Amino acid sequence: FGVPTAMRGKKKAKVKLEPAVVKKLVDRTQTKLDLKGYRLQDAHLAMIEINQFQGLVWLNLPSNQLTELPLGICDLPCLKTLRLSSNYLSSLPPQISSLTSLVSLDLAKNDFKVLGSEIGSLTNLTDLNLHWNGLCNVCPELNNLVKLKTLNVSLNCLSTINPFDSCARIENLDMSHNRLPDIPSFFSSFSVLGSLNLAGNRLSRVTVGATLSSLTSLTTLDLQGNELPVLSPGVSKMTNLRYLRLRGNYLTTLPDGISNLSNLEELEISNNFLETLPSGITLLTKLSGLLLYQNKLTSLPDGIDKMVNIRELGLAYNQISALPSGVSALTKISNFSAQFNCLKKIDAKVLESMSDCQELYLNHNSLTKLPSSVAKLTSLHKLELLANNLSEIPDLSSLPFLQILELGENKISNIPVSLSKCTSLQHLNLFANKISSIPDCISELVNLKKLFLGYNNLTTLPKSLSALVNLEDLFLSGNSFTSFPPEITTLASVKLLCLGSNFISEIPSEVTGLVLLESLLINNNRISKISPDLGKLENLSELDFSHNELVELPSELGNLRKLIDLDVSGNLLRGLPESMEQNCSLMKQLKIGFNNLWRVPQFTAFEKTKEQETTINQHLPFISCASNPLLSAWYGPHVDEKQLQKEYQKLEKRLQSINISLSSPVLPILFFLLGMALM
């Protein structure tokens, strides 16, 4: 793969030092100099005369535009840390060998395709960062860096590696996101290696485990995103491991010897093909995180009750049909994920002991009822039960910290009064249920910010809804409202209002009460009239009136100067108000297809954006006016909107020259007849 640098392609600035840089250069006795992000070029560094700062110990030059290492830097005898990431460097000068005190060198995000032999002269280096270059190998001279403790060569193009086994003091090695097919055998000489990251390579050989078995000092091993079909039993010898990450491989089983990893605290095996877990896994009693997402597990092993230190248990996207009673012993769990399984029932004992649980995910199962013991999860912040078969909401009144409750896509018909006691709720989703009424007590949920009531059987709302003074997003689409609900017109904090797929025929003037409204989505209704007062909602940036019965829009909508996205497709419109074309200069997306247009709207914003494209690289706005019969008759069935605008401008000038008004009601008919004659 190609490896871009962070700063490639940017224009060079004029050779002039910014005042902020000059200010930093006043004191030449300073030991630390930070010049990050000033877009300094080679000529700038020459002007600075960096070699005059003889006492510098720490020099920070990331995110500039250097193509060569300034030779003056090589004359800084005290320099210990040099950071040069996000530049354009592709080589190091021989003079860098003068930096005998240098212990840390950061060359990440540059253009090094080959690391030259010069690096071998920096024999006191303990930290070398070569992340995100274009390296295909490392030079043999790396062997000279016998004091090296941390080496990062991630996100390069390494497929083979010259041995650097003399670097026996390495403690942290990151070679992730390269092209390695196997773990080099010389790694076995790294006797003090504590952290090894090989994620995102092409490791596929069974011998991987054999090479690793000698790395007995490892505490962290990351093999995520490789192609491993099995894990060698040799891994069981790595008894100091605390973190083992195997996500995204082709593992179908784990070796029984994994039980020997008695110090393991985190085991990540998601996105594999495991059908069972070895019984010995329950002996890993220090585990605090066990992540098994997206496998083919149908059950958990007996003895899971021994894993009493687990705080995060991830079982999502498996085929588990029941949770063993042993889960009730996991009293320290704070995050429990079991969504997208086959659970039909949860034993009351499983939940009653999870008093520390803060997040519980049970979405997309087949649960018909949640045990009353859920009320004992007094630390719960988030409860997700989307897409089950629940017919009622359990009593949650004893959950004082509950902030997010997801109950959408169930079979709930009533909202219990007890729910009003969850006064910390900020997000309540009851989407796609069978609810026909909202109780007055909803007014007690004063902290609610998002309320999803779409696709139920609602025809009215309670007046008490106006008490939700913090509500920002309200979703009421897919119900049976025949008029704009007056109860919501006093919700001054609402920013997003969805009323699509109802039977509303008019937008009333009371809508002005929604003073902070930014998005109004009221598509698929029967709207034929919009109050001119809608134009007073100056914060509106998105309007969707698509698939209604509108013949015209009020000219006052031209006051919506922040409007960015307008969808009026599927109506009976002949055009848009001239005031909108002149004033809505921020418009970026217009959908006006399936109407009776006779010309393409000429928004100022469209023209301005075209003019600015080459200077500020903005995206051209999107305009769709397909399937308008008059346009099709004149310009053909496949309308090119951009060409149509140009043709209209030409036509406009010609008509003005013979004193024919563009607003004449006869003009669309003339266009249609002339177009039919030409077809």
C-alpha positions as CSV (number, residue, x, y, z in Angstrom):
1,F,0.0,0.0,0.0
2,G,1.1,3.6,-0.5
3,V,2.1,5.4,2.6
4,P,1.3,9.1,2.5
5,T,3.0,11.6,4.8
6,A,0.9,13.9,7.0
7,M,2.1,17.1,5.2
8,R,2.5,16.0,1.6
9,G,0.9,18.2,-1.0
10,K,0.7,21.4,1.0
11,K,2.0,24.6,-0.6
12,K,5.2,26.1,0.8
13,A,4.9,29.3,2.7
14,K,7.0,32.4,2.0
15,V,10.4,32.5,3.6
16,K,9.5,34.7,6.5
17,L,9.5,33.9,10.2
18,E,6.3,34.4,12.1
19,P,6.4,36.8,15.1
20,A,5.5,33.8,17.4
21,V,8.6,32.0,16.1
22,V,10.9,35.0,16.5
23,K,9.7,35.4,20.1
24,K,10.7,31.9,20.9
25,L,14.2,32.5,19.6
26,V,15.1,35.4,21.9
27,D,16.7,33.3,24.6
28,R,19.6,31.4,23.2
29,T,20.4,29.8,26.5
30,Q,17.2,27.8,26.7
31,T,17.3,24.0,27.0
32,K,13.9,23.3,25.4
33,L,12.7,24.7,22.0
34,D,9.2,23.9,20.7
35,L,8.7,24.9,17.0
36,K,5.8,22.5,16.2
37,G,3.4,23.3,13.5
38,Y,4.8,26.6,12.1
39,R,5.2,25.3,8.6
40,L,8.9,26.0,8.7
41,Q,10.9,25.2,5.6
42,D,14.6,24.5,5.2
43,A,15.3,28.2,4.5
44,H,13.6,29.1,7.8
45,L,15.9,26.9,9.7
46,A,18.9,28.4,8.0
47,M,17.7,31.9,9.1
48,I,17.3,30.7,12.7
49,E,20.9,29.5,13.0
50,I,19.8,26.7,15.3
51,N,23.5,25.8,16.1
52,Q,23.6,28.9,18.2
53,F,21.5,27.2,20.8
54,Q,24.3,25.2,22.3
55,G,22.5,24.4,25.5
56,L,19.5,22.7,23.8
57,V,18.5,19.4,25.3
58,W,15.0,19.0,23.7
59,L,14.1,20.2,20.2
60,N,10.5,19.8,18.9
61,L,10.0,20.3,15.1
62,P,6.9,18.2,14.1
63,S,4.4,19.3,11.5
64,N,6.7,21.6,9.5
65,Q,7.9,21.4,5.9
66,L,11.4,20.3,6.2
67,T,12.9,18.2,3.4
68,E,16.4,18.0,4.9
69,L,17.7,17.8,8.4
70,P,19.4,21.3,9.0
71,L,23.1,20.7,9.6
72,G,23.0,23.2,12.4
73,I,21.1,20.7,14.5
74,C,24.1,18.3,14.2
75,D,26.2,20.9,16.1
76,L,24.1,20.7,19.3
77,P,26.3,18.6,21.6
78,C,23.8,18.5,24.5
79,L,20.7,17.4,22.4
80,K,19.0,14.4,23.9
81,T,15.5,14.5,22.3
82,L,14.9,15.4,18.7
83,R,11.3,15.2,17.3
84,L,10.9,15.6,13.5
85,S,7.6,13.8,12.8
86,S,5.2,15.0,10.0
87,N,7.8,16.6,7.7
88,Y,9.2,15.6,4.3
89,L,12.5,14.0,5.4
90,S,13.8,11.1,3.3
91,S,17.4,10.8,4.5
92,L,19.7,11.7,7.4
93,P,23.1,13.5,6.8
94,P,26.3,11.8,7.9
95,Q,26.9,14.7,10.3
96,I,24.2,13.3,12.5
97,S,26.8,11.1,14.1
98,S,27.9,14.2,16.0
99,L,24.8,14.0,18.2
100,T,26.5,11.7,20.7
101,S,24.1,12.6,23.5
102,L,20.9,11.8,21.5
103,V,18.7,9.2,23.2
104,S,15.3,9.8,21.6
105,L,14.7,10.4,17.8
106,D,11.2,10.7,16.3
107,L,11.0,10.4,12.5
108,A,7.4,9.3,12.2
109,K,5.3,10.4,9.2
110,N,8.1,11.3,6.9
111,D,9.2,10.0,3.5
112,F,11.9,7.5,4.5
113,K,11.8,4.6,1.9
114,V,15.2,3.4,3.1
115,L,16.8,4.0,6.5
116,G,20.5,4.8,5.8
117,S,23.5,3.5,7.6
118,E,23.8,6.9,9.4
119,I,21.3,5.8,12.0
120,G,23.9,3.3,13.2
121,S,26.1,6.1,14.5
122,L,23.6,7.1,17.1
123,T,24.8,4.5,19.6
124,N,23.2,6.1,22.7
125,L,19.6,5.9,21.2
126,T,17.1,4.3,23.5
127,D,13.9,5.4,21.7
128,L,13.5,5.4,17.8
129,N,10.2,6.1,16.1
130,L,9.8,5.4,12.4
131,H,6.0,5.0,12.3
132,W,4.2,5.7,9.0
133,N,7.0,6.0,6.5
134,G,7.6,3.9,3.4
135,L,10.2,1.5,4.7
136,C,10.5,-1.9,3.1
137,N,13.3,-3.1,5.4
138,V,15.6,-1.9,8.2
139,C,19.3,-1.3,7.6
140,P,21.8,-3.7,9.2
141,E,23.4,-0.8,11.0
142,L,20.4,-0.9,13.4
143,N,22.4,-3.6,15.1
144,N,24.7,-0.8,16.4
145,L,22.0,0.6,18.6
146,V,22.7,-1.8,21.5
147,K,21.0,0.6,24.1
148,L,17.7,0.7,22.2
149,K,14.7,0.1,24.4
150,T,11.7,1.3,22.3
151,L,11.4,0.8,18.5
152,N,8.3,1.7,16.5
153,V,8.3,0.8,12.8
154,S,4.5,0.4,12.5
155,L,2.5,1.3,9.4
156,N,5.3,0.7,6.9
157,C,5.8,-1.8,4.1
158,L,8.0,-4.4,5.9
159,S,7.8,-7.9,4.5
160,T,11.3,-9.0,5.4
161,I,13.6,-7.7,8.1
162,N,17.4,-7.6,8.4
163,P,18.2,-9.1,11.8
164,F,18.9,-6.6,14.6
165,D,19.4,-9.2,17.3
166,S,22.2,-7.1,18.9
167,C,19.5,-4.8,20.2
168,A,19.0,-7.2,23.1
169,R,17.7,-4.5,25.5
170,I,14.5,-3.8,23.5
171,E,11.5,-3.6,25.9
172,N,8.8,-2.2,23.5
173,L,8.6,-3.3,19.8
174,D,5.8,-2.1,17.6
175,M,5.8,-3.6,14.1
176,S,2.1,-3.4,13.5
177,H,0.4,-2.8,10.1
178,N,3.2,-4.1,7.9
179,R,3.3,-7.2,5.6
180,L,5.1,-9.7,7.7
181,P,4.2,-13.4,6.9
182,D,6.0,-14.8,10.0
183,I,7.7,-13.7,13.2
184,P,11.4,-13.4,12.6
185,S,13.3,-16.1,14.5
186,F,15.9,-13.6,15.8
187,F,13.2,-12.2,18.0
188,S,14.0,-15.0,20.4
189,S,17.1,-13.0,21.5
190,F,15.0,-10.2,23.0
191,S,15.0,-11.6,26.5
192,V,13.7,-8.5,28.2
193,L,11.0,-7.7,25.6
194,G,7.8,-6.7,27.5
195,S,5.5,-5.4,24.8
196,L,5.2,-6.8,21.2
197,N,2.7,-5.4,18.7
198,L,2.3,-7.3,15.4
199,A,-1.3,-6.4,14.7
200,G,-2.3,-5.9,11.1
201,N,0.3,-8.1,9.4
202,R,0.0,-11.3,7.4
203,L,1.0,-13.8,10.0
204,S,-0.5,-17.2,9.0
205,R,2.0,-19.8,10.0
206,V,1.7,-22.3,12.8
207,T,5.3,-21.6,13.8
208,V,4.3,-18.2,15.2
209,G,3.6,-19.7,18.6
210,A,6.9,-21.6,18.6
211,T,8.9,-18.3,18.0
212,L,7.0,-16.5,20.7
213,S,7.4,-19.3,23.3
214,S,10.9,-18.1,24.1
215,L,9.7,-14.5,24.9
216,T,9.0,-15.3,28.5
217,S,9.2,-11.6,29.6
218,L,6.3,-10.5,27.5
219,T,3.4,-8.9,29.3
220,T,1.6,-7.5,26.2
221,L,1.2,-9.4,22.9
222,D,-1.0,-8.0,20.1
223,L,-1.7,-10.3,17.1
224,Q,-5.0,-8.7,16.0
225,G,-5.9,-8.6,12.3
226,N,-3.7,-11.3,11.0
227,E,-4.4,-14.7,9.4
228,L,-3.7,-17.1,12.1
229,P,-5.6,-20.4,11.8
230,V,-4.4,-21.8,15.1
231,L,-2.4,-20.6,18.1
232,S,0.6,-22.7,18.9
233,P,0.6,-24.5,22.3
234,G,4.0,-22.8,22.8
235,V,2.2,-19.6,23.8
236,S,1.4,-21.3,27.1
237,K,5.0,-20.8,28.2
238,M,4.5,-17.0,28.2
239,T,3.4,-17.0,31.8
240,N,4.0,-13.3,32.4
241,L,1.4,-12.2,29.8
242,R,-1.1,-9.8,31.1
243,Y,-2.7,-8.7,27.8
244,L,-3.3,-11.0,24.9
245,R,-5.1,-9.7,21.8
246,L,-6.1,-12.1,19.0
247,R,-9.0,-10.2,17.4
248,G,-9.7,-10.7,13.7
249,N,-7.9,-14.0,12.9
250,Y,-9.1,-17.4,11.7
251,L,-9.0,-19.2,15.0
252,T,-11.4,-22.1,15.5
253,T,-10.0,-23.3,18.8
254,L,-7.7,-22.2,21.6
255,P,-5.0,-24.4,23.0
256,D,-5.7,-26.1,26.4
257,G,-2.4,-24.6,27.6
258,I,-3.9,-21.2,27.7
259,S,-4.9,-22.0,31.3
260,N,-1.2,-21.6,32.2
261,L,-1.4,-17.8,31.5
262,S,-2.3,-17.3,35.1
263,N,-1.4,-13.6,35.1
264,L,-3.6,-12.7,32.1
265,E,-5.8,-9.7,32.8
266,E,-7.3,-9.1,29.3
267,L,-8.1,-11.6,26.6
268,E,-9.5,-10.3,23.3
269,I,-10.6,-13.0,20.9
270,S,-13.4,-11.3,19.0
271,N,-14.0,-11.7,15.2
272,N,-12.8,-15.3,15.0
273,F,-14.5,-18.7,14.4
274,L,-14.6,-20.2,17.9
275,E,-17.4,-22.6,18.5
276,T,-16.3,-23.6,22.0
277,L,-13.9,-22.4,24.7
278,P,-11.4,-24.7,26.5
279,S,-12.5,-25.6,30.0
280,G,-9.2,-24.4,31.3
281,I,-10.0,-20.8,30.4
282,T,-12.0,-20.6,33.7
283,L,-8.7,-20.9,35.6
284,L,-7.7,-17.4,34.4
285,T,-8.9,-15.9,37.6
286,K,-7.1,-12.6,37.2
287,L,-9.0,-11.8,34.0
288,S,-10.8,-8.4,34.1
289,G,-11.7,-8.3,30.5
290,L,-12.9,-11.2,28.3
291,L,-14.0,-10.2,24.9
292,L,-15.6,-12.9,22.7
293,Y,-17.6,-10.8,20.2
294,Q,-18.5,-12.2,16.7
295,N,-17.6,-15.9,17.1
296,K,-19.8,-19.0,16.8
297,L,-20.2,-19.8,20.5
298,T,-23.4,-21.5,21.6
299,S,-22.6,-21.7,25.3
300,L,-20.1,-20.6,28.0
301,P,-17.9,-23.1,29.8
302,D,-18.8,-24.5,33.2
303,G,-16.8,-23.0,36.0
304,I,-17.2,-19.4,34.8
305,D,-18.1,-18.6,38.4
306,K,-14.3,-18.8,39.2
307,M,-13.6,-15.8,37.0
308,V,-14.7,-13.4,39.8
309,N,-12.5,-10.4,38.7
310,I,-14.1,-9.9,35.3
311,R,-15.3,-6.4,34.8
312,E,-16.1,-6.5,31.1
313,L,-17.7,-9.5,29.5
314,G,-18.3,-9.3,25.7
315,L,-20.5,-12.0,24.2
316,A,-22.2,-10.1,21.4
317,Y,-22.8,-11.6,17.9
318,N,-22.7,-15.3,18.9
319,Q,-25.3,-18.0,19.1
320,I,-25.7,-18.3,22.8
321,S,-29.2,-19.4,23.9
322,A,-28.8,-19.3,27.7
323,L,-26.5,-17.7,30.3
324,P,-25.2,-20.2,32.9
325,S,-26.1,-19.6,36.5
326,G,-22.3,-19.2,37.2
327,V,-22.5,-15.7,35.6
328,S,-24.2,-14.6,38.8
329,A,-20.8,-14.9,40.6
330,L,-19.3,-12.2,38.5
331,T,-20.2,-9.5,40.9
332,K,-17.6,-7.0,39.6
333,I,-19.0,-6.7,36.1
334,S,-19.4,-3.1,34.9
335,N,-20.0,-3.8,31.2
336,F,-21.9,-6.8,30.0
337,S,-22.6,-7.2,26.3
338,A,-24.8,-10.1,25.0
339,Q,-26.6,-8.5,22.0
340,F,-27.2,-10.4,18.8
341,N,-27.5,-13.8,20.4
342,C,-30.4,-16.2,20.8
343,L,-31.4,-15.5,24.4
344,K,-35.0,-16.2,25.2
345,K,-34.8,-15.9,29.0
346,I,-32.5,-14.5,31.6
347,D,-32.4,-16.1,35.0
348,A,-33.2,-13.7,37.8
349,K,-30.1,-14.7,39.7
350,V,-27.8,-13.7,36.8
351,L,-28.7,-10.1,37.2
352,E,-29.4,-9.6,40.9
353,S,-25.7,-9.8,41.9
354,M,-24.5,-7.3,39.3
355,S,-24.9,-4.2,41.4
356,D,-21.7,-2.6,39.9
357,C,-22.9,-3.1,36.3
358,Q,-23.0,0.3,34.5
359,E,-23.8,-0.8,30.9
360,L,-26.0,-3.8,30.0
361,Y,-26.5,-4.6,26.3
362,L,-29.2,-7.2,25.4
363,N,-30.3,-5.9,22.0
364,H,-31.5,-8.3,19.2
365,N,-32.3,-11.4,21.2
366,S,-35.7,-13.1,21.7
367,L,-36.4,-12.0,25.2
368,T,-40.1,-11.8,26.2
369,K,-39.6,-10.5,29.7
370,L,-36.8,-9.0,31.7
371,P,-36.6,-10.4,35.3
372,S,-37.6,-8.0,38.1
373,S,-34.1,-8.4,39.5
374,V,-32.9,-5.8,36.9
375,A,-34.0,-3.3,39.6
376,K,-31.0,-4.3,41.7
377,L,-28.6,-3.0,39.1
378,T,-28.4,0.3,41.0
379,S,-25.3,1.5,39.2
380,L,-26.7,1.1,35.8
381,H,-26.2,4.1,33.4
382,K,-27.1,2.4,30.1
383,L,-29.7,-0.3,29.4
384,E,-30.2,-1.5,25.8
385,L,-33.0,-3.9,24.9
386,L,-33.7,-3.1,21.3
387,A,-35.4,-5.6,19.0
388,N,-36.6,-8.2,21.4
389,N,-40.2,-9.5,22.1
390,L,-40.8,-7.5,25.2
391,S,-44.5,-6.6,25.9
392,E,-43.9,-4.6,29.0
393,I,-41.3,-2.3,30.6
394,P,-40.0,-3.7,33.9
395,D,-40.0,-1.5,37.1
396,L,-36.9,0.6,36.8
397,S,-37.7,3.2,39.4
398,S,-34.8,2.0,41.7
399,L,-32.2,2.9,39.0
400,P,-31.2,6.5,40.0
401,F,-28.3,6.8,37.5
402,L,-30.0,5.4,34.4
403,Q,-29.3,7.8,31.5
404,I,-29.9,5.8,28.4
405,L,-32.8,3.4,27.9
406,E,-33.2,1.6,24.5
407,L,-36.5,-0.2,24.1
408,G,-37.3,0.2,20.4
409,E,-38.6,-2.5,18.2
410,N,-40.4,-4.5,20.8
411,K,-44.2,-5.1,21.5
412,I,-44.7,-2.6,24.3
413,S,-48.2,-1.1,24.5
414,N,-48.0,0.9,27.7
415,I,-45.5,3.2,29.4
416,P,-45.6,2.4,33.2
417,V,-45.8,5.3,35.7
418,S,-42.7,3.8,37.4
419,L,-40.6,5.0,34.5
420,S,-41.2,8.6,35.5
421,K,-39.0,7.9,38.5
422,C,-35.9,7.5,36.3
423,T,-35.3,11.2,36.5
424,S,-31.7,11.0,35.3
425,L,-32.9,9.7,31.9
426,Q,-31.4,11.7,29.0
427,H,-32.2,9.3,26.1
428,L,-35.4,7.3,25.8
429,N,-36.1,5.1,22.8
430,L,-39.5,3.6,22.4
431,F,-39.4,3.5,18.6
432,A,-41.5,0.9,16.7
433,N,-43.7,-0.5,19.5
434,K,-47.5,-0.5,20.0
435,I,-47.9,2.5,22.2
436,S,-51.1,4.5,21.7
437,S,-50.8,7.0,24.5
438,I,-48.2,8.8,26.6
439,P,-48.9,9.2,30.3
440,D,-48.9,12.7,31.9
441,C,-46.1,11.6,34.2
442,I,-43.6,11.9,31.4
443,S,-43.2,15.5,32.6
444,E,-41.1,14.2,35.4
445,L,-38.3,13.2,33.0
446,V,-37.0,16.8,33.1
447,N,-33.4,15.8,32.0
448,L,-34.6,14.1,28.8
449,K,-32.7,15.3,25.7
450,K,-33.6,12.7,23.1
451,L,-37.1,11.1,22.8
452,F,-37.9,8.5,20.2
453,L,-41.6,7.7,19.8
454,G,-41.7,7.0,16.1
455,Y,-43.7,4.2,14.5
456,N,-46.2,3.7,17.2
457,N,-50.0,4.3,17.3
458,L,-50.0,7.8,18.7
459,T,-52.7,10.3,17.7
460,T,-52.2,12.9,20.4
461,L,-49.6,13.9,23.0
462,P,-50.1,15.0,26.6
463,K,-50.0,18.7,27.5
464,S,-47.4,17.7,30.2
465,L,-44.9,17.1,27.4
466,S,-44.2,20.8,27.5
467,A,-42.4,20.3,30.8
468,L,-39.5,18.6,29.0
469,V,-37.5,21.9,28.9
470,N,-34.2,20.2,28.0
471,L,-35.5,18.1,25.1
472,E,-33.4,18.6,21.9
473,D,-34.4,15.8,19.6
474,L,-38.0,14.6,19.2
475,F,-38.9,11.7,16.8
476,L,-42.6,11.3,16.1
477,S,-42.5,9.9,12.6
478,G,-44.8,7.0,11.5
479,N,-47.7,7.7,13.9
480,S,-51.3,8.8,13.1
481,F,-51.2,12.5,13.8
482,T,-53.8,14.4,11.6
483,S,-52.5,17.8,12.7
484,F,-49.3,19.4,13.9
485,P,-49.3,18.5,17.6
486,P,-49.8,21.8,19.5
487,E,-48.1,20.3,22.6
488,I,-44.7,20.5,21.0
489,T,-44.8,24.1,20.0
490,T,-43.7,25.2,23.4
491,L,-40.6,23.1,23.5
492,A,-38.2,25.9,23.0
493,S,-35.0,23.8,23.3
494,V,-35.9,21.3,20.5
495,K,-33.4,21.4,17.6
496,L,-34.5,18.3,15.6
497,L,-38.1,17.5,15.0
498,C,-39.2,14.4,12.9
499,L,-42.9,14.2,12.0
500,G,-42.6,12.2,8.8
501,S,-45.1,9.6,7.7
502,N,-48.2,11.0,9.4
503,F,-51.4,12.6,8.1
504,I,-50.7,16.3,8.8
505,S,-52.1,18.8,6.4
506,E,-50.8,22.1,7.6
507,I,-47.9,23.8,9.4
508,P,-49.4,26.2,11.8
509,S,-48.1,29.6,12.9
510,E,-47.5,28.3,16.4
511,V,-44.5,26.5,15.1
512,T,-42.6,29.7,15.9
513,G,-42.4,28.5,19.5
514,L,-39.6,26.2,18.4
515,V,-37.1,29.0,18.5
516,L,-34.0,26.8,18.4
517,L,-35.2,24.4,15.7
518,E,-32.5,23.5,13.2
519,S,-34.0,20.5,11.4
520,L,-37.7,20.0,10.5
521,L,-38.4,16.7,8.8
522,I,-42.1,16.4,8.0
523,N,-42.0,14.3,4.8
524,N,-44.7,11.9,3.6
525,N,-47.7,13.7,5.0
526,R,-50.6,15.6,3.4
527,I,-49.3,19.1,3.8
528,S,-50.8,21.7,1.4
529,K,-50.2,24.8,3.5
530,I,-47.2,26.2,5.4
531,S,-47.6,29.2,7.6
532,P,-45.5,32.1,6.5
533,D,-44.3,32.3,10.2
534,L,-42.1,29.3,9.6
535,G,-39.7,31.9,8.1
536,K,-39.1,33.3,11.5
537,L,-37.2,30.2,12.7
538,E,-33.9,31.7,11.7
539,N,-31.8,28.7,13.0
540,L,-33.3,26.3,10.5
541,S,-30.7,24.6,8.4
542,E,-32.6,21.5,7.2
543,L,-36.1,21.3,5.8
544,D,-37.7,18.1,4.4
545,F,-41.2,18.6,3.0
546,S,-40.9,15.8,0.4
547,H,-43.9,13.8,-0.7
548,N,-46.6,16.2,0.4
549,E,-49.2,18.2,-1.5
550,L,-47.6,21.6,-1.7
551,V,-48.4,23.8,-4.7
552,E,-46.3,26.7,-3.5
553,L,-44.0,27.8,-0.7
554,P,-44.4,31.0,1.2
555,S,-42.0,33.8,0.2
556,E,-41.1,34.2,3.9
557,L,-38.9,31.1,3.7
558,G,-36.4,33.4,2.0
559,N,-35.6,34.6,5.6
560,L,-34.1,31.2,6.4
561,R,-30.6,32.4,5.7
562,K,-28.9,29.4,7.4
563,L,-30.8,26.9,5.3
564,I,-28.3,24.3,3.9
565,D,-30.5,21.3,3.0
566,L,-34.0,21.6,1.3
567,D,-36.0,18.6,0.1
568,V,-39.4,19.4,-1.5
569,S,-39.4,16.6,-4.0
570,G,-42.7,14.8,-4.7
571,N,-45.0,17.8,-4.5
572,L,-46.9,20.0,-7.0
573,L,-44.5,22.9,-7.1
574,R,-43.9,25.0,-10.2
575,G,-40.9,26.7,-8.6
576,L,-39.4,28.1,-5.5
577,P,-39.9,31.6,-4.1
578,E,-37.5,34.2,-5.6
579,S,-36.7,35.3,-2.1
580,M,-35.2,31.9,-1.4
581,E,-33.0,31.9,-4.5
582,Q,-31.7,35.3,-3.5
583,N,-31.2,35.0,0.2
584,C,-30.5,31.3,1.0
585,S,-26.8,31.7,0.1
586,L,-25.6,28.8,2.2
587,M,-27.7,26.2,0.3
588,K,-25.7,23.1,-0.5
589,Q,-28.3,20.4,-1.2
590,L,-31.6,20.9,-3.0
591,K,-34.0,18.1,-3.9
592,I,-36.9,19.3,-6.1
593,G,-37.6,16.3,-8.3
594,F,-41.1,15.0,-9.0
595,N,-42.8,18.4,-9.2
596,N,-44.0,20.6,-12.0
597,L,-40.9,22.8,-12.5
598,W,-40.4,24.7,-15.7
599,R,-36.9,25.9,-14.8
600,V,-34.1,25.1,-12.5
601,P,-33.8,27.3,-9.4
602,Q,-30.9,29.7,-9.5
603,F,-29.5,29.9,-6.0
604,T,-26.8,32.4,-5.4
605,A,-25.0,29.8,-3.3
606,F,-24.5,27.5,-6.3
607,E,-22.7,30.2,-8.3
608,K,-20.6,31.3,-5.4
609,T,-19.4,27.9,-4.7
610,K,-18.4,27.3,-8.3
611,E,-16.3,30.4,-8.3
612,Q,-14.6,29.4,-5.0
613,E,-13.9,25.8,-5.9
614,T,-10.4,26.3,-7.1
615,T,-9.4,28.5,-4.1
616,I,-11.0,26.8,-1.1
617,N,-11.7,23.3,-2.5
618,Q,-15.4,23.3,-1.4
619,H,-17.7,20.6,-2.7
620,L,-20.1,21.7,-5.3
621,P,-23.7,21.6,-4.0
622,F,-26.0,18.8,-4.9
623,I,-29.2,19.7,-6.9
624,S,-31.7,17.1,-8.0
625,C,-34.7,18.1,-10.2
626,A,-35.4,14.9,-12.0
627,S,-38.9,13.8,-13.2
628,N,-40.3,17.3,-13.8
629,P,-42.6,16.9,-16.9
630,L,-42.1,20.4,-18.2
631,L,-38.3,20.2,-17.9
632,S,-38.3,16.8,-19.5
633,A,-40.4,18.0,-22.4
634,W,-38.1,20.9,-23.1
635,Y,-34.7,19.3,-22.3
636,G,-35.4,15.6,-22.8
637,P,-36.1,12.8,-20.2
638,H,-32.5,12.9,-18.8
639,V,-32.0,16.3,-17.4
640,D,-28.4,17.5,-16.8
641,E,-29.0,20.0,-14.0
642,K,-25.7,21.9,-14.6
643,Q,-26.2,22.2,-18.3
644,L,-29.8,23.2,-17.7
645,Q,-28.7,26.1,-15.5
646,K,-26.5,27.4,-18.3
647,E,-29.2,27.0,-20.9
648,Y,-31.7,28.8,-18.7
649,Q,-29.4,31.8,-18.2
650,K,-29.0,32.1,-22.0
651,L,-32.8,31.9,-22.4
652,E,-33.3,34.5,-19.7
653,K,-31.2,37.0,-21.6
654,R,-33.0,36.4,-24.9
655,L,-36.5,36.8,-23.3
656,Q,-35.5,40.0,-21.6
657,S,-34.2,41.4,-24.9
658,I,-37.8,41.1,-26.3
659,N,-39.5,42.2,-23.1
660,I,-41.1,38.9,-22.1
661,S,-41.5,38.5,-18.4
662,L,-40.0,35.3,-16.9
663,S,-42.9,35.3,-14.4
664,S,-45.6,35.1,-17.1
665,P,-48.0,32.2,-16.4
666,V,-48.1,31.6,-20.2
667,L,-44.4,30.8,-20.4
668,P,-44.4,27.2,-19.0
669,I,-47.1,26.3,-21.4
670,L,-45.1,27.8,-24.3
671,F,-42.1,25.7,-23.2
672,F,-44.1,22.6,-23.0
673,L,-45.7,23.0,-26.4
674,L,-42.4,23.9,-28.0
675,G,-40.7,21.0,-26.4
676,M,-43.4,18.6,-27.6
677,A,-43.0,19.9,-31.1
678,L,-39.2,19.3,-31.0
679,M,-39.5,15.7,-29.7
